[in-house]
Amino acid sequence: MLRLQDCQSVSSIMLLIRPSDRKLGQNEFDEMLTELARHSPNVLWGLSPGEGAGEISSLSPAIVHPAVVQSQMPLLKRLLTSFIADPPTLTSRSRQVTHLNFTQRVDIKTMRWLAKKPSLLAELRGNSATPCGNVRPLVDQPNTLESFRHPVTGYFAHLLNRLLRRFKESADLLRNGPGRAFRDQTIEEHAWALAASLDKSADEIRGILSLHPFREIQPEPPSDTTLQLLSDHPLYSAIHRVAHLLLAPGLAYGPNGSVLSALKHTYDLFELFVLYRLLSELPGNLGSEWIFLDGKPTNRLRREERPEDRAVWLFKGPDDLSLELHYQQWFTRAKAPLDHRRFTSLSGLNIPDYTLVLKRGTTIIAWIILDAKYRSGRQAVDQGLGDVHRYRDALRVRGVRAHGAFVVVPRLQEEKAVYSMNEYFDLHAFGAIQLFSPGWLNPVAKIFKSVSSSE
């Protein structure tokens, strides 16, 4: 109930608030998050570090930065402690004429130099007619100087100074955020507490910069040589990686004080949710003899808890049948009129969300395209169906067109229900699959079973 008052006139408006019919309901959304957390305990569904899209005009996402700092700062301190305990050194070698150093071996150049000075050589042998007492003669000899002014140390000092500036920028926004529409004492106190946590982390970095070897070195941006050293050393690359997480935690300040944020969108979560549902439910829909061979892909993206593009999972079935599930598979531009490479496209690069490839032995006998669409309103469904229609026309696996193409949505509005009818699937091998409907994978299983039995 919303009560409105204008001078002496008072009126009430009843507001009905419920989940959108075009998206997931509250229980379904909670189910999705629970299932995602079970597969990926570290999935950042509120924040996705990286270069992702999203422009937000308010300053409210500044509260994200302290959370990221609180999470990553202890790791950075541990890594820097290991670095300080054993810092890299830079060895430089030169030659100079100085008192002979009896603690190091004489090199060939010094011997040649002495050979040209018989009197000095005689003096060193003690055969000189005019001995010099305890004065050591001056001799050309190598000089080795070991210094802690290493370019990697200079780069880390540069990174730490960048962190100081970044922490100050976020703290100032939290304290002085002019974009906050409502001034509330509790909110302001919370913002100042978050800013104080950033100040504390900045003090910790200043303390690190005051220690050897950072206090003796000039900060400098990375050179090509420095970047090569980072890639060759696990500790150095880890420091570089964690520092950049703190520098770019999905929060950047754009023109006119706007905030560019890589907050993870719900449709990204839905895409992962569909993937995990496919992995868990495909074998049961294909038949009791089907088994899941691979539990997870070999790699995950460093900055997001999700499989990398072109990850593959394998299923094994009866009669030498097997199934491959490809995630974000790249179909590259065709190079010939009849291009029989594995994944090709007639119209430039295309990347469907999921590609299912059925094989008997090493021969591909059928394949299907699936694409996840979180929104199920008229425009979103039309766009999704248009995408998979284009994929079915343009994409080839070993020169063969797809045997089916479907968009996967949470649910459909009544006016679009025709796209999810069994008759529609049977006629066109195309349409919209409702994820939360019983037997949602039946259209896929039906195509694969029909092709494998009639082959």
Secondary structure, 3 states (H helix, E strand, C coil): CEEEEECCEEEEECCCCCCCCCCCCHHHHHHHHHHHHHHCCCCCCCCCCCCCCCEECCCHHHHHHHHHHHHHHHHHHHHHHHHHHCCCCEEEEEEEEEECCCCCCCCHHHHHHHHCCHHHHHHHHCCCCCCCCCCCCEEEEEEEEEECCCHHHHHHHHHHHHHHHHHHHHHHHHHHCCCCCCCCHHHHHHHHHHHHHHHHHHHHHHHHHCCCCHHHCCCCCCCHHHHHHHHHCHHHHHHHHHHHHHHCCCEEECHHHCEEECCCCHHHHHHHHHHHHHHHHHHHHHCCCCEECCCCCCCECCCCCCECCCEEEEEECCCCEEEEEEECCCEEECCCCCCCCCEEECCCCECCCEEEEEEECCEEEEEEEEEECCCCCHHHHHHHHHHHHHHHHHEEECCECCCEEEEEECCCCHHHHHHHCHHHHHHHCEEEEECCCCCCCHHHHHHHHHHHHHC
